[in-house]
Structure formats: structure tokens, C-alpha cells
Amino acid sequence: MAESIIGLYKTEVIRPRGPWQGLEAVEFATLEWVDWFNNRRILEPIGDQPPAEAEAAYYRQTEHTALAA
């Protein structure tokens, strides 16, 4: 799994945005991509919503269920 994520990262960030001006530029681009990947990308398997929204909805539902019990 990690190898496919690294391949995706290289395909979406490293190759298209190069040549890089230094390590700091790569670090900032990586931070932006990881934020997008973890929080804002749209995922079909979870209802065409970003992971952060799906997680928040899950915890709201869990909290509501716990309060009802």
C-alpha cells in the first residue's frame, strides 16, 4: 500500500512540478499534497465526500447514538 501512495505522490507532485528549487520547496509541496490527500480529496466509496467530512459525520453519529443510549 505504501508503495502505491508513494507512486501517486511522485506522479501528482514531484514529476509535474519539477525541477525543484530546493528541499524547502519539496517540503512545502509535500505538506500541501498530504493535506489535500487526507482532508479534501473526494472519495466515491464514502459517498463522494472528503475524508475529513466523512470522519466528522461518523463522530457526530457516534456521539448522537451514545447520548440516546
C-alpha positions as CSV (number, residue, x, y, z in Angstrom):
1,M,0.0,0.0,0.0
2,A,2.8,2.4,0.9
3,E,4.4,1.9,-2.5
4,S,1.2,2.9,-4.3
5,I,0.9,6.1,-2.2
6,I,4.5,7.0,-3.0
7,G,3.9,6.3,-6.7
8,L,0.8,8.5,-6.6
9,Y,2.7,11.3,-4.8
10,K,5.5,11.2,-7.3
11,T,3.1,11.2,-10.2
12,E,1.0,14.1,-8.9
13,V,3.6,16.2,-7.2
14,I,7.2,15.5,-7.8
15,R,7.4,15.0,-11.6
16,P,4.9,17.6,-12.8
17,R,6.1,20.4,-10.5
18,G,9.8,19.9,-11.0
19,P,12.5,21.0,-11.4
20,W,12.7,21.9,-7.8
21,Q,14.5,24.9,-6.4
22,G,15.5,23.2,-3.2
23,L,14.5,20.9,-0.4
24,E,12.2,23.6,1.2
25,A,10.1,23.8,-2.0
26,V,9.7,20.0,-2.0
27,E,8.7,20.0,1.7
28,F,6.0,22.7,1.2
29,A,4.6,20.9,-1.8
30,T,4.5,17.7,0.1
31,L,2.7,19.3,3.0
32,E,0.1,20.7,0.7
33,W,-0.4,17.4,-1.1
34,V,-0.7,15.4,2.2
35,D,-3.3,18.0,3.5
36,W,-5.3,17.6,0.3
37,F,-5.0,13.8,0.3
38,N,-6.0,13.4,3.9
39,N,-8.7,16.1,4.2
40,R,-10.1,17.4,0.9
41,R,-10.0,14.8,-1.9
42,I,-13.3,13.5,-2.9
43,L,-13.8,9.7,-2.4
44,E,-16.5,7.8,-4.2
45,P,-16.6,4.8,-1.7
46,I,-17.6,7.1,1.1
47,G,-20.3,9.0,-0.7
48,D,-18.4,11.4,-2.8
49,Q,-17.2,13.4,0.1
50,P,-13.8,14.3,1.6
51,P,-12.3,12.0,4.3
52,A,-12.4,14.8,6.9
53,E,-16.2,15.3,6.3
54,A,-16.9,11.6,6.5
55,E,-14.9,11.3,9.7
56,A,-16.7,14.3,11.3
57,A,-20.1,12.8,10.3
58,Y,-19.1,9.5,11.8
59,Y,-18.2,11.0,15.1
60,R,-21.4,13.1,15.2
61,Q,-23.4,10.0,14.6
62,T,-21.5,8.1,17.2
63,E,-21.9,10.9,19.7
64,H,-25.7,11.1,19.0
65,T,-26.1,7.4,19.4
66,A,-24.2,7.4,22.7
67,L,-26.4,10.2,24.0
68,A,-29.5,8.4,23.0
69,A,-28.5,5.2,24.9
